Amino acid sequence: MNNYDYDILIVGGGLVGASLALGLNQLPLKVGLIDSGLIKKAPISNRTIALSAISCQILQALSNCSLDELKVHPIKTIHVSKQGRFAITRLKAEDIGLPALGYSIEMATIVQFLYEALNKTCCEVIPAQVKDAKCELATVEVVLETASTVQEKISTKLLIAADGDNSFLRTLFNIPTKVHDYEQSALVATVATTKSHQDTAFERFIVDGSVALLPVAEKKVKLVWVASTDNIKTLANLDACLFLNRLQDHIGFRLGKLHSLGESHIYPLKRVQVLDQVQDRLVLLGNSAHVLHPIAAQGFNLSLRDIAVFIATIQEAHAKEKNFAAKEILQNYVVKRLSDQKRAENLTHYLASLFNEDLSPLAGLCSVAFNALESLPILKKRFIHFAMGSYVKLPSWVWGS
């Protein structure tokens, strides 16, 4: 008889936790997912995620679904420019022979999809909040609090912290982090346009940050406006007409007249690097392990690649009847993922400073960088593959083999 309740217990019912739970349920293991949002009834973020083509492939493999079921919107072109400079480049799916560079999907949509898929599995979704956790000799003992404030204890062989930027478990287990505050925030809202976006995403670098527009529906885009926190607060207090006029000044009339500004939300931006992603019987994944600047839309895409390799690591250890919760096994996962993680972290960090004249003395090089990408097809292809994570070796099951 087992002396634990779960083989693997995931804390955090967001995108990372739910995606991981789906993948792990393909293994002969008992998996639990603790979702505190189910008792808090917290609203789902209004953010839109840009998924790379490879990320969509991973999601399809995790959930055994098609792109149509994911309800994604294709991004066939990414138009990148710098305001006030002759600097522009267009990254196109046809440059690398794909139907789309990536796909945009609203967070509420993908969360709903993941949970509908989870309901068809043996994964136990637990509406509760973790109050304490302690590593014992062969298990992790977890104290939960339910909606009725009743506390109970459960145990697991392996505990996964997927509880976000301000991870409770990361703090509880005294895992050190390296934090860089960009002193910026992102304002997210939906904007209607009078012209079609033609499946194009726009990234416009401005003096104090950047403006990104992701296609989500016909004549509808998701705005991500990044600037200093003070400026974002000022923008948030403008009436809709003045706000849209300010945005129009930055991006021009590529999408026609902007109108119908939706509800906006603000998110502070920082870079968080965990110095130790694994311990005995404990793994940090997603934003619990690394928080990135959103400038290159790397965050969830990086986490999906982490998830794919992590599942393969657990699968291999279990098949060989090894203790998959042991640190030396878990460290194999970190070794395989560290170079990709560092590339993504460095890409977003340096882009955030390179194109921001307030942050970097190298900002003037942006014109050179843009024009080089635009005029050198080989360089452009390599950059696209690099940003998509195409050079990363993923498990064979991702590709259906």
C-alpha positions in Angstrom: 0.0 0.0 0.0 1.3 3.5 -1.0 2.2 5.9 1.9 1.3 8.9 -0.3 -1.8 10.3 -1.9 -0.4 11.4 -5.2 2.6 10.6 -7.4 2.7 14.2 -8.5 0.9 17.2 -7.1 0.8 20.4 -9.0 0.2 23.7 -7.2 -1.3 26.4 -9.5 -4.2 25.9 -11.8 -3.1 28.5 -14.4 -1.9 27.8 -17.9 1.3 26.1 -16.9 -0.2 23.9 -14.2 -3.2 22.8 -16.3 -0.9 22.1 -19.4 1.4 20.1 -17.3 -1.4 18.1 -15.7 -2.8 17.2 -19.1 0.6 15.9 -20.2 1.4 14.0 -17.1 -2.0 12.2 -17.3 -0.7 10.3 -20.3 1.6 8.5 -17.8 0.5 5.8 -15.4 0.7 8.1 -12.4 -1.8 9.6 -10.0 -1.7 13.4 -10.6 -3.5 16.1 -8.6 -3.9 19.8 -9.5 -4.5 22.3 -6.7 -6.3 25.4 -8.0 -6.9 28.2 -5.5 -8.7 30.2 -8.2 -11.7 27.8 -7.9 -12.3 28.9 -4.3 -11.4 32.5 -4.7 -13.4 32.8 -8.0 -10.7 35.1 -9.3 -11.4 36.6 -12.7 -9.2 35.3 -15.5 -6.7 37.7 -17.0 -7.8 39.6 -20.1 -4.4 39.1 -21.7 -3.9 37.6 -25.1 -1.1 35.1 -25.6 1.0 34.8 -28.7 1.8 31.1 -29.3 4.6 30.1 -31.6 3.8 27.4 -34.1 5.9 25.0 -32.0 3.9 25.9 -28.9 0.7 25.1 -30.7 2.2 21.7 -31.7 3.0 21.0 -28.0 -0.5 22.0 -26.9 -2.0 19.7 -29.6 0.2 16.9 -28.4 -0.7 17.5 -24.7 -4.4 17.6 -25.3 -4.9 15.4 -28.4 -6.7 18.3 -30.1 -6.6 20.3 -33.4 -5.9 23.9 -34.0 -9.6 24.5 -34.7 -10.4 23.2 -31.2 -7.9 25.7 -29.7 -9.8 28.6 -31.3 -6.6 30.4 -32.2 -6.1 33.3 -34.6 -3.2 33.0 -37.1 -0.3 35.5 -37.1 1.1 35.3 -40.6 3.2 38.5 -40.5 4.9 40.5 -37.7 5.5 44.1 -38.6 8.2 45.7 -36.4 9.2 49.3 -36.5 10.8 52.1 -34.5 9.0 55.4 -34.1 11.1 58.4 -35.3 13.7 56.3 -37.1 14.0 54.7 -40.5 13.8 51.3 -38.9 11.4 48.6 -40.1 11.3 44.8 -40.7 8.6 42.4 -41.6 8.8 38.8 -40.5 6.5 36.5 -42.6 5.4 32.9 -42.3 6.2 32.4 -45.9 9.9 33.2 -45.1 10.2 29.9 -43.3 7.6 27.9 -45.2 4.9 27.8 -42.5 1.2 28.7 -42.7 1.7 31.0 -39.7 4.5 32.3 -37.5 2.3 31.8 -34.5 -1.2 32.2 -33.2 -3.0 34.5 -30.8 -5.5 33.3 -28.2 -7.2 35.0 -25.3 -6.2 33.6 -21.9 -9.8 33.0 -20.9 -10.3 30.9 -24.0 -7.2 28.7 -23.5 -7.9 28.2 -19.8 -11.4 27.0 -20.6 -10.1 24.7 -23.2 -7.5 23.2 -20.9 -10.0 22.5 -18.1 -12.5 21.0 -20.6 -9.7 18.6 -21.6 -8.7 17.9 -18.0 -12.3 17.0 -17.1 -11.9 14.0 -19.5 -8.8 12.7 -17.7 -8.1 11.0 -14.4 -6.5 14.1 -12.9 -8.0 15.2 -9.7 -8.6 19.0 -9.6 -8.6 20.2 -6.0 -10.3 23.6 -5.2 -8.0 24.6 -2.3 -5.2 26.9 -1.2 -1.8 25.6 0.1 -1.1 26.8 3.6 2.1 24.8 4.3 4.3 22.2 2.8 7.2 20.2 4.3 9.6 17.6 2.8 9.6 14.4 4.8 11.9 11.3 4.2 10.1 10.1 1.1 7.2 12.4 0.5 6.1 16.1 0.7 3.3 16.7 3.2 1.0 19.5 2.0 -1.5 21.4 4.2 -4.6 22.6 2.3 -7.4 25.0 3.1 -10.7 24.6 1.4 -13.5 27.1 0.7 -15.0 26.2 4.1 -11.7 27.1 5.8 -11.2 23.4 6.7 -7.6 22.3 6.7 -6.5 18.8 5.6 -3.2 17.1 4.9 -2.2 15.3 1.7 1.0 13.8 0.6 2.9 13.5 -2.7 6.1 11.9 -4.0 6.8 15.0 -6.1 5.5 18.6 -5.7 5.4 21.0 -8.6 5.3 24.8 -7.9 3.4 26.4 -10.8 1.9 29.1 -8.7 3.1 32.1 -10.6 5.2 35.3 -10.3 4.8 35.6 -6.6 5.1 31.9 -5.8 4.1 31.0 -2.3 6.0 27.7 -2.5 9.1 29.4 -3.8 9.1 31.6 -0.7 8.1 28.8 1.7 11.1 26.7 0.6 13.5 29.7 0.8 14.5 29.4 -2.9 16.7 32.4 -3.8 15.9 34.6 -6.8 17.6 37.3 -8.9 15.1 40.1 -9.6 15.4 43.0 -12.1 12.7 45.6 -11.9 12.2 47.2 -15.3 10.3 50.1 -13.6 7.8 49.6 -16.4 4.2 48.3 -16.6 2.1 46.8 -19.4 -1.4 48.1 -20.1 -3.6 45.5 -21.8 -6.9 46.3 -23.6 -8.9 45.3 -26.6 -9.2 47.8 -29.5 -11.5 47.8 -32.5 -10.2 49.0 -35.9 -11.8 50.2 -39.2 -9.3 48.3 -41.4 -8.5 44.6 -41.3 -5.2 43.6 -39.7 -4.8 40.9 -42.3 -3.4 38.5 -39.8 -0.6 40.8 -38.9 0.8 41.5 -35.5 2.4 44.9 -34.9 5.3 45.9 -32.6 6.1 49.6 -32.5 9.0 50.7 -30.4 8.5 54.2 -28.9 10.7 56.5 -26.8 9.5 55.1 -23.5 8.7 51.5 -24.4 6.7 49.7 -27.0 3.2 49.2 -28.4 2.1 45.7 -29.6 -1.1 44.9 -31.4 -2.1 41.2 -31.7 -4.9 40.1 -34.1 -7.7 38.3 -32.2 -10.7 38.7 -34.6 -11.6 40.5 -37.7 -11.0 44.3 -37.1 -10.2 43.6 -33.5 -6.7 43.6 -31.8 -5.3 43.1 -28.4 -3.2 46.1 -27.2 -0.1 45.6 -25.0 1.3 49.1 -24.2 4.6 48.9 -22.3 6.1 52.1 -20.8 7.4 53.5 -17.5 5.0 52.7 -14.7 4.2 56.5 -14.2 3.4 56.9 -17.8 1.2 53.8 -17.9 -0.7 55.1 -14.8 -1.2 58.4 -16.6 -2.5 56.6 -19.8 -4.9 54.6 -17.7 -6.5 57.7 -16.3 -7.2 59.2 -19.8 -10.7 59.0 -21.2 -11.1 56.5 -24.1 -11.1 59.1 -26.9 -7.9 60.8 -25.7 -6.3 57.4 -25.0 -7.1 56.2 -28.6 -5.8 59.5 -30.1 -2.5 59.0 -28.2 -2.3 55.4 -29.4 -3.1 56.5 -33.0 -0.3 59.0 -32.9 2.2 56.2 -32.1 1.0 53.6 -34.7 -0.4 55.7 -37.5 -3.3 54.6 -39.6 -2.1 51.2 -40.7 -5.3 49.7 -39.2 -7.5 52.7 -40.0 -9.3 54.6 -37.2 -9.1 53.1 -33.8 -12.3 52.9 -31.7 -14.2 51.0 -29.0 -11.5 50.7 -26.3 -12.2 47.8 -24.0 -11.5 47.5 -20.3 -7.8 47.9 -19.5 -5.6 46.2 -16.9 -2.1 47.0 -15.8 0.7 44.5 -15.0 4.1 45.5 -13.5 7.1 44.2 -15.4 10.1 42.5 -13.9 12.7 39.8 -14.6 12.8 37.0 -12.1 15.4 34.2 -12.3 15.3 31.3 -9.8 18.8 30.2 -8.8 17.8 26.6 -8.1 14.8 25.2 -10.1 14.8 21.8 -8.5 15.2 20.3 -5.1 14.5 16.8 -3.8 10.8 16.2 -4.5 10.3 19.8 -5.6 10.3 21.5 -9.1 9.5 25.1 -10.1 7.9 25.6 -13.4 6.5 28.6 -15.4 6.6 32.0 -13.8 7.6 30.4 -10.5 10.9 29.6 -12.1 11.4 32.5 -14.5 9.5 35.7 -15.3 10.4 37.4 -18.5 9.7 40.8 -20.1 6.8 40.4 -22.5 8.5 42.2 -25.4 9.2 39.1 -27.5 6.2 37.0 -26.2 8.5 34.3 -24.8 7.1 33.5 -21.4 4.4 30.8 -21.9 6.1 29.6 -25.1 9.3 28.9 -23.0 7.2 27.2 -20.3 5.6 24.9 -22.8 9.0 23.7 -24.0 10.0 23.2 -20.3 6.8 21.1 -19.8 7.5 18.9 -22.8 11.1 18.1 -21.6 10.0 17.7 -18.0 7.3 15.2 -18.9 9.8 13.2 -21.0 12.2 13.2 -18.0 9.6 11.8 -15.7 8.5 9.3 -18.3 12.0 8.0 -18.8 12.7 7.7 -15.1 9.5 6.0 -14.4 10.0 3.5 -17.2 13.4 2.6 -15.7 11.8 2.3 -12.3 14.0 5.1 -10.9 12.9 7.6 -8.3 11.7 10.5 -10.5 11.4 12.7 -7.4 15.1 12.6 -6.6 17.1 15.7 -7.3 19.7 14.0 -9.5 16.9 12.9 -11.8 15.2 16.3 -11.8 18.6 17.9 -12.4 18.7 16.1 -15.8 15.6 18.2 -16.8 17.4 21.4 -15.8 20.5 20.5 -17.7 18.5 19.9 -20.9 16.5 23.1 -20.6 19.0 25.6 -19.2 20.5 26.8 -22.5 17.1 27.5 -24.0 15.9 29.3 -20.9 19.0 31.5 -20.9 18.5 32.3 -24.6 14.9 33.4 -24.0 15.8 35.4 -20.9 18.6 37.2 -22.6 16.6 37.9 -25.8 13.8 39.6 -23.9 16.1 41.4 -21.5 18.3 42.9 -24.2 15.5 43.7 -26.5 13.8 45.6 -23.7 16.8 47.8 -23.2 18.1 48.0 -26.8 15.0 49.6 -28.2 14.4 51.9 -25.2 16.2 55.2 -25.5 15.7 55.8 -21.8 17.4 52.6 -20.8 20.2 51.9 -23.2 23.0 53.9 -24.8 22.8 51.3 -27.7 19.3 52.3 -28.6 20.6 54.0 -31.8 21.6 50.6 -33.1 18.0 49.6 -33.6 17.9 51.0 -37.1 21.0 48.9 -38.0 19.4 45.8 -36.5 16.0 46.3 -38.2 17.6 47.0 -41.6 19.9 44.1 -41.4 17.0 41.7 -40.7 15.0 43.2 -43.6 17.8 43.1 -46.1 19.4 39.7 -45.2 16.9 36.8 -45.7 19.2 34.2 -44.1 19.6 36.4 -41.0 15.8 36.9 -40.9 15.1 33.2 -41.1 17.6 32.4 -38.4 16.1 35.1 -36.1 12.5 33.7 -36.7 13.6 30.2 -35.9 15.5 31.4 -32.8 12.5 33.4 -31.5 10.2 30.4 -32.1 12.5 27.9 -30.3 12.9 25.9 -33.5 16.4 24.9 -32.6 15.4 23.2 -29.4 15.3 19.4 -29.3 11.9 18.3 -28.1 10.6 14.8 -27.2 9.4 12.7 -30.1 5.8 12.5 -28.7 5.4 16.2 -29.5 5.6 15.3 -33.1 3.4 12.3 -32.8 6.1 9.7 -33.0 
